[in-house]
Amino acid sequence: MHSANGPQGAPHLNESFPPFRPHPFLRSGHAQTLAGVYLPMPKLPYRAVQHVVELDDGDRLVLHDDRPDGWRNGDRACLMIHGLGGCHESGYMQRISHKLGARGVRAFRMDLRGCGAGQGLARLPYHSGRSEDARAALEAIARIAPDSPVTLVGFSLGGNISLKLAGEMEDRPCAHWDSVMAVCPPVDLAACSRQIQKRPNTLYDRYFVTRLIEQLESRRHHLPPEHAQPFERPPRTLWDFDNQFTAVVCEFGTADDYYARASSLPLLSNIRRPTLILSASDDPMIPPIALQSAKLPRAVQLCMTERGGHLGFVGRRGVDADRRWMDWRVVDWVTGVQRLIASTASNSAAFPQR
């Protein structure tokens, strides 16, 4: 594992992470990515309380509140945002929420608008740049737990949303939000679109297009009438889908305009709160150069492993309680960030607050 960080002087919580050593049978990025999705996991009971969040445009989304026994107002909370085609039931969302709860952290799993339990509550679709929805979720958590510090954790598309919001919020902070973690975030959406169209990555392109079309068909009757008509020519790539549907419905114009305006990369330099980006060099969907070449501010740490794929990070035995290295690093960050903040409280240059 290697990591790149902001300028010297920022504390490096990720330096205490155990190195990622891939499972001996899962050494490629593709194998890691597929194992991350299909490797069996224990069935976890659903005990969350649902909160409906009203959005400014009249749409609604749902938060799934996993409150551990003994949790009290003032204890840490976490807002988790899933990736493209996912929801609160995605394996990593379930596993990490359960693991955070075991450490006393109250996790709120967010269904992006139109997803999961919120499928019939939104007329407009989610997209990679809907940071305003994440902000509304943070504001809702501030009302539910008004004295609790909150860590924002996003996965893949949710990671881009989280970083975009973090870059936007420094001039207008939200309640007790104090830290961010983004796992495999597509910070440069145009570069990721090109990457996913290369062989053999096209299998992911086809998968996401198929999944998005299925989601769209299941909720067409919720869309504004002018956008509820079937495709004249079914999209074959994610770019086609975004160009024909996402960019049009969400008023970006074209897919290229959407990618330029929704990418978090131009906003990373604005971030002043403790932030960790976790990614892998062999991620088949996200070219590493965007993160490796980014001029990150002092508050943002980049932890990039050589292997791990996209939301895979399935490791060898003996490092963690199970093979899910990614899960435990999220738990480490969320539970350790309070100490990180405290250790830099006397050094205003490390994480200046606005």
N, C-alpha and C positions, 0 to 999 in steps of 0.2 A: 504494500500500500504506500502511496505517496500522497502528499497533500501540499496544496499551495494556499497561501493566506494573504491577508492584507498586509500593510506595512508593519514593521516591527513595533512592538509595544502593546499590541492587542493580546489578551490571554488566549490560549489555544486549548480549549477543553477537549477538542478532538484528538489531541496528542496522547490522551490517556486511553483512547480506543484500542482494543486488541486488533492486530492486523487481520484483514480479511484473507482467509485461505479457503479457496473454493473446494467444494466437494470433489473428490478425485474423479468422479464420472461426469462432472458438470464444469468443464474447464473453458468452454466457449461462451461468448456473450449470448448466443442464441439458446444454448442449453440452459444457461442461468435464467434467461427471460422466461422460457417456457416452464421451467421448474418452479419459478416463483408463482406462476398461476396454477399449475396442475398438480404440484406436489401435495399429497393429502395432508389435511390438518384436522385437529380435533374439532368436533362439533361444539360450538360455544353457544350457550343459551342466550336468548335475546331478553334482556331485562330493562332496556332503556325506556326512559320517559320521552315522549315526543313533544317538541315545541315548534309551533308554526310561526315563521318569521315573515312579517309583512314587508314588502319591498316598495320603493318609492313609485314604481310604475304600475302598481296594483297586483303584480304577481306575488306568489308566496313560495317559500321553500321550507324544508323541515330539518330540524336539528334533533339528533338522537343522543340523549343525555344519559351517559353511563356514570352514575354517581356511586363511588365506592362506599362501603360501610364505614362509618366514623368520619367521613369527610365533613368539614365545616367551612362556612363562609370565611374566606381569607386564605384557605389552602389553595394550592395551584390547580388551575384548570388548563385545558388544551382544546383548541379547535382544530379538527382534522378535516382536510379537503381531499376528496378522491380524484382520480384521474379520468381520462377520456373513456367513456363507455362504462364507467363504474358507478358505485353508489355506496351507501353505508354498509351494504352486505359484502363488498369486496373483501377478499381474504385478508389483505394487509390491514384494512380498516378494523375488522373484527379482532384480529390477533393483537394488534398494538393497543387498541382500546382496552382489551382485557388485561394486557400486561401493565399498562399504565395504572389501571384500577388497582392491581395488586400492589403497586407502589404508592397508593394514596392519591393519585392524580385523577381528577374528574375530567373525563373525555367527552367532548361533544362531536359526534360524527355528523358532518354536514352533507346532506343531499343537495347537490347543485340543482338549480331550478329545472323542473321537469323530470328529475331522476328519482329513483327509489320511491319512497313514500310520498314524494311531492309530484308524482307523475301528472296528476290531474289538477295541480294547483297553479300552473304557469302557462301563459299563452306564448311567451317568447322562450327561445332555447337558451341554454347556457353556452358559453364559449370561453376560450383561453384567457380572455382579458376582463372577465366580469369581476373585477376587484371590488366593485361597489356592493356586490352580493356578500362577499366575505366580510366587508366592513359592517354590513347590516347584521350579519351573524355575530360578530364581535360585540356590537352594541347590544344585541339581545342577551348575550352572555353577561354583559356588564349589569343588566337589569336583574338577571337571575341570581348572579353571584357578585354583588357590587364591590366587595372588598378583595376579590381574588385576582392575583396576577395570572395572565393568560399567555400561553405560548401558541403561536400559529404554526401548524405543521401541514404542508401540502405535498402531495405525491403526483409526480408527472405533471399533467395539465394543472392540477391543484397546486403544484409547486410554483409554476409560473404565476398563477394568480396570487399566491402568497407573497412572492418577491415583488411583484408589481405593486401590490397594496402597501408593502413595507416601504417601497420607494416613494409612494405617494403620501403616506401618512405622517412623515416626519414633520411636516408643517402643520398638520392637524391630527395629533395623536388621538387614539381611541381608548378611553377608559384606562384599564390596567394592562393593556397589551404591552409586553416588554421584550419579546424575543420571537425568533422565527427559525424554522428548519424547513428546507426544501429538498426533497429526495428526487433525483433524476428529473430536474425541471427543464423543459424545453424553452430556454430563455430567448432563443432566436428561432422563431417559428418558421421563417422562410428556409433557414438552413436545415431544420428538422424535416420540412416537407421534401426538400431535395434528397436528404439522406434516406428517407423511407421509400423513395421511388427507385433506389438502387437495388440491384440483385445482390443477395437473396432477401433483402429487407422488404421486398414487395409483399411478402406473405402477411406482414403486419399491416401494411397499407390496405390490403384486401379485407383483412379481419376487421379493422376499424370502420371501413366504409360499410361493410355488411352490417356491423353492429349498429352504426348510426342510422342507417336506413331502416332497420328493424325498429329502433326506438322512435324514429320519426313516424313510421306508419302506425305505430301503436297509439300515438297521441296527435294525429293530424287534426282530429275534431276539436282539439284545444287551441289550435293555431288561429291567428287572424285569417279571415276568409281569403284575403288576397294572397296568402302564402300557403294555403292548404291544398293546392292542386298538385297532382302527381307530377313527377319529373317527366319532361318531354324526352329526355335522354338520360337514363340512369347513370349516376356518377360512377366512374371506375376507380378513381383514386381519391384520397382524402382531400387533395387540392381541388378536384372537381366538385366534391361535396361542399366544401367551404365556398367555392366560387359561385355555385348555383344556389346554395341555400343559406349557409351561415352568414356570409358577407352581405347578402341581399336582405334577409330578414332583420339582421342586426344593424343595418344601415352603414356598413363599411364601404359598400360599393363593389369591390373585387376582393378575391382571396389575398392578393398581394397587399392591398391596403389594410385588410384585416390583420395580416401577419405583422406588418410594420407597426401598427398602432397598438396591438395587443401584446407584443413581446415585452418581457420585463428587462431585457438586457440594457436598454438606455437608462433605466431607472436604478440600476444596482448602485451606482455611485452616490445616490441620495441616502442610502440606508445608514442609520446611526445606532440602531438597536442591535444587540447581539444576534448574529445570524450565522447559521451553518448550512452550507450547500453540500449535499452528499451525492456523488455521482460515480460512474464507472467509465473508464476509457474504452471499454469494449461494448458499450451500450449500442445496440444496433439501430436505435431510433434517434439518438441524440449525438451529433458529432462533438467530440470533446473540445475542439478548438475554440468554440464560442466562450466557454468558461475559462479555459486555460489562458486565453489572450485578454480576458476582461480585466480592466483596471479596477480591482475591488477596493472599497474603502476599508478603513481600519477595523470596522465592526464586523465585516463579512469574512468568514473563513470558508475555504474550499477544501473539502476532503474528497479526493478523487482516487479511487482504487484502480488497479490495473484490470481487475476482473470483477464481474458482478452482474453484467447485463443491465436490463431495464427492470427495476423493481424486483430483481432476483436476489442476489447476495445470499445464496444458499451455501453454507459453509460446512466445514468438517466438524466432527464431534469434539467435545471437550472444551470448546471455547465458551459457549453459552449454554443455557438450560435446554435449548433446542438448536437446530441448524439455522434458524432464521436470524442471521447476523444483522440484517437491516433493522429488524424489529427492535433488537436490544440497543442499537445505537440511537434510535429515536428515543427510547426510554432513558438511556444515559443522558442525552442532551436535555430532554425536558426536565428530568429530575435534578440535573446538575447545574442548570442555567442560573438558578437562584444563587448558588455559591459563586458562580462566575460574576454575576452582577454585583454581589456584595464585595467581592475581591477587588473590583475596579471602581468602587464608589468614591474613593479618594483621588482617583485619576480621571479628571473630567475630560482629558484629551483622548482617552481610550474609547469611551462611548458617550459623547456629549448628548445631553437630552435637550430637546427644544420645547 
